Amino acid sequence: MKRLALSACLFVALWIPAAAHATVQELGQTPEGMPTASCPTNCTAIGKVTGFQVSNGTKSHPFRIHRVGKIVAFTVKLGKPNTDQITFFQRLFGSPAHIRLAVLRPPKNKKVKGYILKRQSSIFVLDHYFGSSPTFVLPAPLLVGVKDEVAVTTDTWAPILSVSRPKAEAWRSSRAPNQCDNVQAPATHDQVGSRKSYTCLHSTARLLYTLTFIPDPKRTDGKK
């Protein structure tokens, strides 16, 4: 873990000279840090779905981008499911547990519903890191624009959920409006260019991830 964390720091440090006058930001952080993941006690995970946090109790839309830049790494807090729980999730969703990032673009026209998947990261396997908070460095920076939402996707499952949270905390998923509670229905948003509605709102829960974001430097020559 120390080696992984050090690699992430070195990677980010290499980007700082290129991002002069920009500040490296960790999106999604809260003053109290990330809460405890819901495994092994009251073990819950997300499966075959894409989702993003709309409120973490401190900030609305903590993963909405407000300045053009790049996501260079992300951190997840993983529960530690026991053997029986792992077997249950594997039978229900498949294996190994894994995750990727998804960049979603909201519609420009209010009459059009749904987010377009602009791009997504490579997949990161989670099985070796249960019970810890690994930082994953992206092989290539993920470009993001103003108003983009950065979500997480798993084609199998990921124990990155904290439940029984305050009412102010909620996330949205890519499940169909009439299937919000049907965890067995595959609902991943993984076709670049496709659109999904994200009308399912899951309250009193938090997705446990943060993003290492480097905004593009602001030009000083007056040109865009």
C-alpha positions as CSV (number, residue, x, y, z in Angstrom):
1,M,0.0,0.0,0.0
2,K,2.8,2.4,0.9
3,R,4.5,1.7,-2.5
4,L,1.2,2.3,-4.3
5,A,0.5,5.5,-2.4
6,L,4.1,6.7,-3.1
7,S,3.7,6.0,-6.8
8,A,0.5,8.1,-6.9
9,C,2.2,11.0,-5.2
10,L,5.2,10.8,-7.6
11,F,2.8,10.7,-10.6
12,V,0.8,13.7,-9.4
13,A,4.1,15.5,-8.7
14,L,5.2,15.1,-12.3
15,W,2.0,16.8,-13.5
16,I,2.4,19.8,-11.2
17,P,5.1,21.7,-13.3
18,A,2.8,21.3,-16.4
19,A,-0.1,22.7,-14.5
20,A,1.5,25.9,-13.4
21,H,-0.6,28.1,-11.2
22,A,-3.1,25.2,-10.7
23,T,-3.8,23.5,-7.5
24,V,-4.1,19.7,-7.2
25,Q,-7.5,19.0,-5.7
26,E,-9.1,16.0,-4.0
27,L,-12.7,16.1,-5.1
28,G,-15.2,14.4,-2.8
29,Q,-13.4,14.9,0.5
30,T,-15.3,15.9,3.6
31,P,-13.9,17.3,6.8
32,E,-14.5,14.1,8.7
33,G,-13.1,11.9,6.0
34,M,-14.8,9.0,4.4
35,P,-17.2,7.0,6.6
36,T,-16.9,3.3,7.4
37,A,-17.7,1.0,4.5
38,S,-20.7,-1.3,5.1
39,C,-18.8,-4.6,5.2
40,P,-18.5,-7.0,7.0
41,T,-21.2,-5.5,9.3
42,N,-24.5,-4.9,7.4
43,C,-22.5,-5.7,4.3
44,T,-23.7,-3.9,1.2
45,A,-22.0,-3.4,-2.2
46,I,-22.9,-1.9,-5.6
47,G,-23.2,-4.3,-8.5
48,K,-23.5,-4.0,-12.3
49,V,-24.2,-0.3,-12.1
50,T,-22.8,3.2,-12.7
51,G,-23.3,5.9,-10.1
52,F,-22.2,9.3,-8.7
53,Q,-22.8,11.1,-5.4
54,V,-25.2,14.0,-5.6
55,S,-24.7,15.1,-1.9
56,N,-22.2,14.0,0.7
57,G,-23.8,16.0,3.5
58,T,-21.2,18.8,3.1
59,K,-21.5,19.6,-0.6
60,S,-24.0,19.2,-3.4
61,H,-22.6,17.4,-6.5
62,P,-19.1,16.9,-5.0
63,F,-17.9,15.2,-8.3
64,R,-19.1,17.9,-10.7
65,I,-16.3,19.6,-12.5
66,H,-16.2,23.4,-12.5
67,R,-13.0,23.9,-14.5
68,V,-11.4,22.1,-17.4
69,G,-8.7,19.7,-16.3
70,K,-7.6,16.1,-15.8
71,I,-8.3,13.3,-13.3
72,V,-5.0,11.6,-12.7
73,A,-5.9,9.2,-9.8
74,F,-8.7,8.2,-7.5
75,T,-9.1,6.6,-4.1
76,V,-11.7,4.2,-2.8
77,K,-12.5,3.0,0.7
78,L,-13.3,-0.7,0.6
79,G,-15.3,-2.7,3.0
80,K,-13.8,-6.1,4.1
81,P,-16.5,-8.7,3.3
82,N,-16.0,-12.1,4.9
83,T,-15.7,-15.4,2.9
84,D,-19.5,-16.0,2.8
85,Q,-20.2,-12.4,1.8
86,I,-17.6,-12.6,-1.0
87,T,-19.2,-15.8,-2.3
88,F,-22.6,-14.2,-2.2
89,F,-21.6,-11.2,-4.3
90,Q,-19.6,-13.3,-6.7
91,R,-22.6,-15.6,-7.4
92,L,-24.9,-12.6,-7.8
93,F,-22.6,-10.2,-9.8
94,G,-19.5,-12.2,-10.9
95,S,-15.8,-11.8,-10.2
96,P,-13.4,-10.3,-9.7
97,A,-14.6,-7.2,-7.9
98,H,-13.5,-4.2,-9.9
99,I,-14.2,-0.5,-10.7
100,R,-13.5,2.2,-13.3
101,L,-14.3,5.9,-13.6
102,A,-16.9,7.3,-16.0
103,V,-17.1,10.9,-17.3
104,L,-20.7,11.9,-17.8
105,R,-22.0,14.9,-19.7
106,P,-25.4,16.4,-18.7
107,P,-27.7,17.4,-21.5
108,K,-27.4,21.0,-22.8
109,N,-31.1,21.1,-23.5
110,K,-33.4,20.8,-20.5
111,K,-36.0,19.0,-22.6
112,V,-33.5,16.2,-23.2
113,K,-33.1,13.8,-20.3
114,G,-30.0,11.7,-19.4
115,Y,-26.2,11.9,-19.3
116,I,-23.9,11.0,-22.1
117,L,-20.9,8.8,-21.4
118,K,-18.0,10.9,-22.7
119,R,-15.1,8.6,-21.8
120,Q,-14.1,6.1,-19.1
121,S,-10.9,4.8,-17.5
122,S,-9.4,1.4,-17.6
123,I,-10.6,-1.3,-15.1
124,F,-9.0,-1.7,-11.6
125,V,-9.4,-5.0,-9.7
126,L,-10.3,-4.6,-6.0
127,D,-10.0,-8.1,-4.7
128,H,-6.5,-7.6,-3.2
129,Y,-7.4,-4.4,-1.3
130,F,-10.5,-5.2,0.8
131,G,-10.5,-3.5,4.1
132,S,-8.2,-0.7,2.9
133,S,-8.2,2.6,1.0
134,P,-6.1,2.1,-2.1
135,T,-5.2,4.9,-4.5
136,F,-5.2,4.0,-8.2
137,V,-3.2,6.1,-10.6
138,L,-4.7,6.2,-14.1
139,P,-2.4,5.0,-16.9
140,A,-3.5,8.1,-18.9
141,P,-5.1,11.3,-17.4
142,L,-8.9,11.4,-17.8
143,L,-9.9,14.7,-19.5
144,V,-12.9,16.4,-17.9
145,G,-14.8,19.6,-18.8
146,V,-17.0,22.1,-17.0
147,K,-20.3,20.5,-15.7
148,D,-19.1,16.9,-16.2
149,E,-20.0,14.5,-13.5
150,V,-17.4,11.8,-12.7
151,A,-19.0,8.6,-11.7
152,V,-17.9,5.0,-10.8
153,T,-18.8,1.9,-12.8
154,T,-18.5,-1.8,-11.9
155,D,-19.4,-4.5,-14.3
156,T,-19.3,-6.9,-11.3
157,W,-19.4,-5.5,-7.8
158,A,-17.5,-3.2,-5.5
159,P,-17.8,-2.9,-1.6
160,I,-17.5,0.9,-1.7
161,L,-20.9,1.7,-0.1
162,S,-21.7,3.2,3.3
163,V,-25.3,2.9,4.3
164,S,-27.5,4.3,7.1
165,R,-26.1,7.7,6.5
166,P,-27.9,11.0,7.1
167,K,-30.8,11.9,4.8
168,A,-28.7,14.7,3.3
169,E,-26.4,12.1,1.7
170,A,-27.5,10.5,-1.6
171,W,-26.3,9.1,-4.9
172,R,-27.8,8.5,-8.4
173,S,-27.6,5.3,-10.3
174,S,-27.9,4.3,-14.0
175,R,-30.7,1.8,-13.2
176,A,-34.0,2.1,-15.2
177,P,-36.6,4.3,-13.4
178,N,-38.8,1.2,-12.7
179,Q,-35.8,-0.9,-11.6
180,C,-34.2,1.3,-8.9
181,D,-34.3,-1.4,-6.3
182,N,-33.6,-4.3,-8.6
183,V,-29.9,-5.0,-7.9
184,Q,-29.9,-8.1,-10.1
185,A,-30.8,-6.1,-13.3
186,P,-27.5,-5.2,-15.1
187,A,-27.5,-1.4,-15.5
188,T,-23.8,-0.4,-16.2
189,H,-23.3,2.7,-18.4
190,D,-20.3,1.5,-20.4
191,Q,-20.9,2.4,-24.1
192,V,-19.1,5.6,-24.9
193,G,-21.5,8.0,-26.6
194,S,-24.7,6.4,-25.1
195,R,-27.2,8.1,-22.9
196,K,-28.8,7.1,-19.6
197,S,-31.2,8.9,-17.4
198,Y,-29.8,8.5,-13.8
199,T,-33.3,9.2,-12.3
200,C,-32.8,6.6,-9.5
201,L,-31.9,8.4,-6.3
202,H,-30.6,6.4,-3.4
203,S,-30.7,8.3,-0.2
204,T,-29.0,7.8,3.2
205,A,-26.0,6.2,1.4
206,R,-22.6,7.3,0.2
207,L,-20.3,6.0,-2.5
208,L,-16.8,5.9,-1.0
209,Y,-14.4,7.5,-3.6
210,T,-12.5,10.7,-4.1
211,L,-10.8,12.0,-7.2
212,T,-7.3,13.6,-7.7
213,F,-8.0,16.5,-10.0
214,I,-5.5,18.9,-11.7
215,P,-7.2,21.9,-13.3
216,D,-5.7,23.3,-16.5
217,P,-3.6,26.4,-15.8
218,K,-5.2,29.7,-16.5
219,R,-3.6,31.7,-19.4
220,T,-2.2,35.1,-18.7
221,D,-1.9,36.3,-22.3
222,G,-5.6,37.2,-22.6
223,K,-6.3,34.4,-25.2
224,K,-8.6,31.4,-24.7
